[in-house]
Amino acid sequence: MTDPTPIMLSALQHYSYCPRQCALIHQEQTFDDNVHTVRGHLAHERVDSGESGMEYGVRVERSLPLFSARYGLTGRADVVEFLADGTPFPVEYKQGKRQQKIHDETQLVGQALCLEDMTGKAVPEGAIFHHKSRRRRVVAITPALREYTLRIIGEVRALLESGKLPPPVDDRSLCQACSLLDTCQPDLSGNRVRIRRLHDTLFETDDEAA
């Protein structure tokens, strides 16, 4: 039995936010920028540099490649701080203000799983740095978060292996903030009545419709 194709760590965040978004990005290779993604790129300028060194007595690695054969994950950590005893402390950068979001935490837990697999050390917590507020939010890697993330990993793998595009979510707040809004077209693809009407009248002429 061959090992499964590794899943990108970012796919966990995308799937938790919206399965359709995950499929469009990681299956259809579709990605568009909006104001949120551009701000995110700017917020990542330093962490993407790959700089490393000692800061305040702590070894800091930026843009650190991660991999886990056990969980079938691959990607990069924005920042990993290594404590005095060698324990990794992953820090994920997000461009928005400080607030709790399960999809951001899922990506952080995925990084923790990779670091545990790579170093052999337990990762009990990490942090999310919110660029807009310039504040960290420490996240405990709880059993519940681990269980949720492991479930997401399984669902992402099943989705990508299926080759199917999930239907759009019925959540206007999520859709309006998504950079793939124009590509996804949730108002159109989610309106089954309208699609059925268009299908039924697709080949009608003006005389027939009258």
Residue frames as qw, qx, qy, qz and C-alpha x, y, z in Angstrom:
[[0.000, 0.888, 0.460, 0.000, 0.00, 0.00, 0.00],
 [0.428, 0.387, -0.012, 0.817, 1.46, 3.37, -1.05],
 [0.186, -0.415, -0.436, 0.777, 1.49, 6.35, 1.25],
 [0.232, 0.829, 0.509, -0.002, -1.29, 8.87, 0.56],
 [0.369, 0.566, 0.086, 0.733, -0.50, 12.12, -1.21],
 [0.307, -0.289, -0.471, 0.775, 0.38, 14.67, 1.50],
 [0.017, -0.856, -0.489, -0.166, -2.24, 17.31, 2.26],
 [0.257, 0.469, -0.148, 0.832, -1.19, 20.93, 2.45],
 [0.226, -0.325, -0.644, 0.655, -1.57, 22.37, 5.95],
 [0.183, 0.137, -0.015, -0.973, -3.39, 25.37, 4.49],
 [0.414, -0.188, -0.718, -0.527, -6.06, 22.98, 3.15],
 [0.313, -0.383, -0.797, 0.346, -7.15, 22.28, 6.73],
 [0.008, 0.385, 0.264, -0.884, -7.91, 25.96, 7.30],
 [0.288, 0.103, -0.456, -0.836, -9.61, 26.28, 3.91],
 [0.391, -0.249, -0.853, -0.242, -11.79, 23.20, 4.48],
 [0.220, -0.425, -0.691, 0.541, -12.77, 24.22, 7.99],
 [0.122, 0.332, 0.034, -0.935, -13.76, 27.64, 6.61],
 [0.700, 0.429, 0.060, -0.567, -15.60, 26.20, 3.60],
 [0.725, -0.040, 0.660, 0.192, -15.23, 22.77, 1.89],
 [0.617, 0.725, 0.287, 0.112, -16.03, 24.32, -1.50],
 [0.049, 0.949, -0.309, -0.037, -13.25, 26.88, -1.05],
 [0.563, -0.478, 0.660, 0.140, -10.84, 24.05, -0.21],
 [0.741, 0.290, 0.579, 0.179, -11.77, 22.13, -3.36],
 [0.435, 0.895, 0.088, 0.046, -11.50, 25.20, -5.59],
 [0.089, -0.886, 0.453, 0.032, -8.01, 25.99, -4.29],
 [0.400, -0.482, 0.778, 0.048, -6.46, 22.55, -3.79],
 [0.652, 0.244, 0.715, 0.056, -8.38, 20.55, -6.40],
 [0.511, 0.786, 0.331, 0.107, -9.19, 23.06, -9.14],
 [0.586, -0.096, 0.072, 0.801, -5.99, 25.11, -8.52],
 [0.050, 0.763, 0.342, 0.546, -8.06, 28.30, -8.44],
 [0.443, -0.542, -0.362, 0.616, -7.07, 31.30, -6.36],
 [0.170, 0.758, 0.218, 0.591, -7.93, 34.99, -6.54],
 [0.340, -0.084, -0.421, 0.836, -6.80, 37.89, -4.39],
 [0.172, -0.841, -0.384, -0.340, -9.03, 40.34, -2.57],
 [0.082, -0.816, 0.268, -0.506, -8.31, 42.99, 0.03],
 [0.797, -0.530, 0.237, -0.169, -8.08, 40.33, 2.78],
 [0.946, 0.064, 0.100, 0.301, -5.56, 38.13, 0.94],
 [0.446, 0.697, -0.139, 0.545, -3.43, 41.13, -0.09],
 [0.364, -0.780, 0.295, -0.415, -3.30, 42.27, 3.52],
 [0.935, -0.297, 0.191, 0.005, -2.36, 38.74, 4.47],
 [0.808, 0.394, -0.048, 0.436, 0.55, 38.74, 2.01],
 [0.119, 0.780, -0.238, 0.566, 1.80, 42.01, 3.47],
 [0.657, -0.641, 0.254, -0.306, 1.49, 40.67, 7.02],
 [0.969, -0.109, 0.175, 0.137, 3.63, 37.66, 6.02],
 [0.478, 0.820, -0.275, 0.152, 6.50, 39.63, 4.47],
 [0.143, -0.709, 0.649, -0.236, 8.92, 39.02, 7.33],
 [0.758, -0.197, 0.593, -0.190, 7.89, 35.47, 8.17],
 [0.873, 0.470, 0.128, -0.020, 8.22, 34.48, 4.49],
 [0.198, 0.864, -0.463, 0.016, 11.84, 35.68, 4.51],
 [0.930, 0.040, -0.342, 0.130, 13.02, 32.46, 6.14],
 [0.111, 0.671, -0.495, 0.541, 15.17, 34.39, 8.62],
 [0.830, -0.412, -0.375, 0.036, 16.18, 32.55, 11.77],
 [0.328, 0.465, -0.467, 0.677, 18.19, 33.26, 14.89],
 [0.387, -0.367, -0.688, 0.492, 18.05, 33.90, 18.60],
 [0.155, -0.570, -0.143, -0.794, 15.55, 36.44, 19.89],
 [0.518, -0.568, 0.253, -0.587, 15.23, 37.20, 23.61],
 [0.316, -0.393, 0.838, -0.207, 17.00, 33.93, 24.35],
 [0.755, 0.249, 0.551, -0.252, 14.66, 31.85, 22.17],
 [0.238, -0.152, 0.735, 0.616, 15.61, 30.20, 18.86],
 [0.523, 0.568, 0.285, -0.568, 13.20, 31.40, 16.18],
 [0.313, 0.001, 0.779, 0.543, 12.73, 29.74, 12.78],
 [0.435, 0.513, 0.123, -0.730, 10.64, 31.48, 10.11],
 [0.714, 0.445, -0.296, -0.453, 8.95, 29.83, 7.13],
 [0.299, -0.397, 0.866, -0.062, 9.97, 26.45, 8.49],
 [0.588, 0.114, -0.653, -0.463, 9.15, 23.46, 6.21],
 [0.555, -0.195, 0.649, -0.482, 6.95, 20.89, 7.95],
 [0.603, 0.156, -0.678, -0.391, 6.09, 17.30, 7.11],
 [0.555, -0.229, 0.679, -0.422, 4.36, 14.38, 8.77],
 [0.318, 0.128, -0.874, -0.346, 4.37, 10.90, 7.26],
 [0.044, 0.211, 0.898, -0.383, 2.10, 9.73, 10.07],
 [0.295, 0.599, 0.495, -0.555, -0.69, 12.16, 9.26],
 [0.495, 0.443, 0.572, 0.482, 0.10, 12.79, 5.59],
 [0.001, 0.965, 0.207, -0.160, 0.66, 16.53, 5.97],
 [0.621, 0.070, 0.122, 0.771, 3.07, 19.00, 4.43],
 [0.047, 0.931, 0.253, 0.261, 3.54, 22.76, 4.40],
 [0.414, 0.332, -0.325, 0.783, 5.32, 25.55, 6.24],
 [0.387, -0.716, -0.478, 0.330, 5.00, 27.16, 9.64],
 [0.138, 0.934, 0.032, 0.327, 5.08, 30.95, 9.67],
 [0.005, 0.690, -0.565, 0.452, 7.18, 30.95, 12.84],
 [0.870, -0.304, -0.386, 0.039, 8.35, 28.24, 15.22],
 [0.147, -0.767, 0.471, -0.410, 9.94, 29.22, 18.51],
 [0.793, -0.021, -0.588, 0.155, 11.99, 26.53, 20.23],
 [0.544, -0.798, 0.074, -0.250, 11.87, 26.78, 24.00],
 [0.152, -0.735, 0.647, -0.130, 14.89, 26.11, 26.21],
 [0.633, -0.180, 0.746, -0.104, 14.11, 22.39, 26.43],
 [0.087, -0.128, 0.807, 0.570, 13.61, 22.15, 22.65],
 [0.304, 0.530, 0.762, -0.213, 9.82, 22.15, 22.75],
 [0.153, 0.251, 0.475, 0.829, 8.42, 23.70, 19.54],
 [0.127, 0.608, 0.498, -0.605, 5.94, 26.57, 19.85],
 [0.313, 0.368, 0.594, 0.644, 4.30, 27.29, 16.46],
 [0.084, 0.571, 0.252, -0.777, 3.01, 30.80, 15.72],
 [0.357, 0.491, 0.675, 0.420, 0.57, 31.33, 12.85],
 [0.044, -0.272, -0.005, 0.961, 0.21, 34.84, 11.42],
 [0.186, 0.644, 0.723, 0.167, -3.23, 36.13, 10.43],
 [0.206, 0.306, 0.138, 0.919, -3.98, 39.56, 9.02],
 [0.356, -0.675, -0.433, -0.480, -7.26, 40.19, 10.87],
 [0.285, -0.626, 0.359, -0.631, -7.98, 41.42, 14.37],
 [0.029, 0.201, -0.916, 0.345, -7.67, 39.27, 17.47],
 [0.745, -0.054, 0.134, -0.651, -10.58, 36.86, 17.60],
 [0.485, -0.178, 0.855, -0.051, -11.13, 33.15, 18.01],
 [0.704, 0.406, -0.266, -0.518, -11.68, 31.22, 14.77],
 [0.863, -0.168, 0.472, -0.062, -11.76, 27.44, 14.69],
 [0.837, 0.527, 0.039, 0.142, -10.38, 27.27, 11.12],
 [0.191, 0.825, -0.449, 0.286, -7.27, 29.22, 12.15],
 [0.569, -0.520, 0.586, -0.252, -6.80, 26.95, 15.15],
 [0.954, 0.170, 0.239, -0.058, -7.15, 23.87, 12.93],
 [0.641, 0.683, -0.249, 0.245, -4.18, 24.96, 10.81],
 [0.141, -0.738, 0.550, -0.364, -2.15, 25.61, 13.96],
 [0.810, -0.264, 0.479, -0.213, -2.94, 22.13, 15.33],
 [0.901, 0.427, 0.014, 0.068, -1.88, 20.64, 12.00],
 [0.328, 0.761, -0.447, 0.335, 1.47, 22.37, 12.43],
 [0.491, -0.563, 0.560, -0.358, 1.73, 21.01, 15.97],
 [0.957, 0.040, 0.265, -0.114, 1.09, 17.46, 14.71],
 [0.737, 0.601, -0.202, 0.233, 3.89, 17.83, 12.15],
 [0.029, 0.753, -0.512, 0.411, 6.31, 19.26, 14.73],
 [0.738, -0.385, 0.475, -0.284, 5.57, 16.41, 17.13],
 [0.958, 0.255, 0.130, 0.034, 6.21, 13.90, 14.37],
 [0.568, 0.709, -0.256, 0.329, 9.45, 15.66, 13.35],
 [0.019, 0.677, -0.524, 0.517, 10.93, 16.33, 16.79],
 [0.588, -0.153, -0.778, 0.158, 9.45, 13.63, 19.00],
 [0.097, -0.097, -0.527, 0.839, 8.42, 16.30, 21.51],
 [0.018, 0.688, 0.722, -0.074, 4.86, 17.06, 22.61],
 [0.082, 0.246, 0.128, 0.957, 3.50, 20.44, 21.52],
 [0.088, -0.502, -0.771, 0.382, 0.99, 21.49, 24.19],
 [0.143, 0.858, 0.334, -0.364, 0.30, 24.96, 22.82],
 [0.461, 0.237, 0.332, 0.788, 0.99, 27.50, 20.09],
 [0.025, 0.613, 0.273, -0.741, -0.21, 30.96, 19.22],
 [0.400, 0.654, 0.498, 0.405, -1.96, 32.95, 16.52],
 [0.257, -0.365, -0.035, 0.894, -0.54, 36.43, 15.90],
 [0.289, 0.795, 0.532, 0.040, -3.21, 38.85, 14.68],
 [0.489, 0.163, 0.139, 0.846, -1.43, 41.45, 12.57],
 [0.077, -0.719, -0.324, -0.610, -4.21, 44.06, 12.71],
 [0.558, -0.804, -0.081, -0.190, -4.23, 44.22, 16.51],
 [0.346, 0.623, -0.597, 0.368, -0.55, 43.26, 16.84],
 [0.559, -0.433, 0.529, -0.469, -1.48, 40.78, 19.54],
 [0.277, 0.171, -0.943, -0.074, -0.92, 37.09, 20.12],
 [0.785, -0.245, 0.101, -0.560, -3.60, 34.66, 21.15],
 [0.077, -0.353, 0.928, -0.093, -2.19, 31.56, 22.84],
 [0.816, 0.022, -0.266, -0.513, -4.01, 28.39, 21.81],
 [0.510, -0.342, 0.765, -0.193, -3.92, 25.26, 23.96],
 [0.468, 0.224, -0.753, -0.406, -3.61, 22.15, 21.78],
 [0.598, -0.163, 0.552, -0.558, -6.39, 20.32, 23.60],
 [0.337, 0.051, 0.935, 0.103, -7.58, 16.75, 22.97],
 [0.454, 0.662, 0.515, -0.300, -10.80, 18.21, 21.54],
 [0.276, 0.816, -0.261, -0.435, -8.89, 20.38, 19.06],
 [0.145, -0.386, 0.868, 0.278, -6.70, 17.43, 18.09],
 [0.428, 0.300, 0.850, -0.069, -9.77, 15.23, 17.51],
 [0.426, 0.787, 0.236, -0.378, -11.44, 17.95, 15.42],
 [0.142, 0.745, -0.507, -0.410, -8.29, 18.46, 13.33],
 [0.271, -0.174, 0.930, 0.179, -7.81, 14.74, 12.74],
 [0.484, 0.531, 0.671, -0.181, -11.40, 14.57, 11.51],
 [0.332, 0.848, -0.064, -0.408, -10.77, 17.49, 9.18],
 [0.097, -0.532, 0.760, 0.361, -7.64, 15.77, 7.81],
 [0.385, 0.149, 0.909, 0.066, -9.71, 12.70, 6.97],
 [0.425, 0.728, 0.468, -0.265, -12.46, 14.75, 5.36],
 [0.167, 0.805, -0.335, -0.459, -10.01, 16.80, 3.29],
 [0.195, -0.316, 0.875, 0.309, -8.32, 13.63, 2.02],
 [0.415, 0.397, 0.817, -0.050, -11.68, 12.09, 1.11],
 [0.342, 0.828, 0.182, -0.405, -12.73, 15.29, -0.67],
 [0.096, 0.720, -0.528, -0.441, -9.56, 15.58, -2.75],
 [0.254, -0.132, 0.935, 0.210, -9.61, 11.89, -3.63],
 [0.454, 0.530, 0.679, -0.229, -13.26, 12.11, -4.72],
 [0.262, 0.085, 0.479, 0.833, -12.59, 14.85, -7.28],
 [0.051, -0.725, -0.650, -0.223, -16.00, 16.33, -6.51],
 [0.086, 0.301, -0.113, 0.943, -16.79, 20.00, -5.96],
 [0.094, -0.448, -0.774, 0.437, -18.97, 20.52, -2.86],
 [0.024, 0.796, 0.480, 0.368, -22.01, 22.80, -3.08],
 [0.128, 0.506, -0.222, 0.824, -21.67, 26.38, -1.81],
 [0.234, -0.309, -0.731, 0.562, -22.36, 27.12, 1.83],
 [0.138, -0.771, -0.470, -0.407, -25.41, 29.10, 2.83],
 [0.507, -0.654, -0.233, 0.511, -23.56, 31.73, 4.83],
 [0.347, 0.886, 0.130, 0.277, -23.41, 35.23, 3.38],
 [0.338, -0.902, 0.263, 0.060, -20.87, 36.44, 5.97],
 [0.717, -0.276, 0.533, 0.355, -18.39, 33.74, 4.91],
 [0.636, 0.516, 0.452, 0.354, -18.99, 34.26, 1.20],
 [0.151, 0.980, 0.068, 0.111, -18.59, 38.03, 1.25],
 [0.368, -0.819, 0.417, 0.139, -15.13, 37.74, 2.85],
 [0.821, -0.028, 0.510, 0.255, -13.97, 35.01, 0.46],
 [0.039, -0.577, 0.456, 0.677, -11.56, 35.91, -2.34],
 [0.111, 0.033, 0.897, 0.426, -13.20, 33.25, -4.55],
 [0.377, 0.466, 0.505, -0.621, -16.64, 34.85, -4.44],
 [0.476, 0.562, -0.251, -0.628, -16.70, 35.65, -8.17],
 [0.260, 0.299, -0.886, -0.239, -15.37, 32.21, -9.13],
 [0.099, 0.135, 0.935, -0.314, -17.64, 30.30, -6.75],
 [0.353, -0.174, -0.345, -0.852, -20.80, 32.31, -7.56],
 [0.022, 0.144, 0.911, -0.386, -22.74, 30.96, -4.56],
 [0.427, 0.346, 0.273, -0.790, -25.85, 33.02, -5.37],
 [0.608, 0.359, -0.439, -0.555, -26.11, 31.31, -8.75],
 [0.439, 0.191, -0.878, -0.030, -24.84, 27.82, -8.00],
 [0.032, 0.077, 0.831, -0.550, -26.75, 27.65, -4.75],
 [0.514, 0.274, 0.184, -0.792, -30.06, 28.67, -6.32],
 [0.299, 0.035, 0.933, 0.196, -31.34, 25.31, -7.54],
 [0.410, 0.666, 0.557, -0.281, -34.72, 26.70, -8.59],
 [0.246, 0.829, -0.195, -0.462, -33.11, 29.28, -10.86],
 [0.125, -0.421, 0.826, 0.352, -30.71, 26.71, -12.32],
 [0.394, 0.284, 0.874, 0.001, -33.60, 24.34, -13.06],
 [0.388, 0.791, 0.310, -0.358, -35.56, 27.13, -14.75],
 [0.123, 0.747, -0.471, -0.452, -32.55, 28.10, -16.88],
 [0.265, -0.180, 0.921, 0.223, -32.00, 24.45, -17.80],
 [0.434, 0.478, 0.752, -0.135, -35.63, 23.97, -18.83],
 [0.371, 0.873, 0.217, -0.229, -35.69, 27.10, -21.00],
 [0.432, -0.518, 0.448, 0.587, -32.13, 26.96, -22.36],
 [0.264, 0.020, 0.731, 0.629, -33.12, 26.02, -25.93],
 [0.232, 0.737, 0.617, -0.150, -36.42, 27.90, -26.13],
 [0.268, 0.321, 0.282, 0.864, -36.77, 30.64, -28.71],
 [0.141, 0.077, 0.260, -0.952, -38.59, 33.90, -27.97],
 [0.562, -0.073, -0.417, -0.711, -41.64, 32.63, -29.91],
 [0.613, -0.181, -0.769, 0.010, -41.76, 29.37, -27.96],
 [0.243, -0.139, -0.611, 0.741, -41.34, 31.15, -24.64],
 [0.316, 0.013, 0.022, -0.948, -44.21, 33.46, -25.56]]
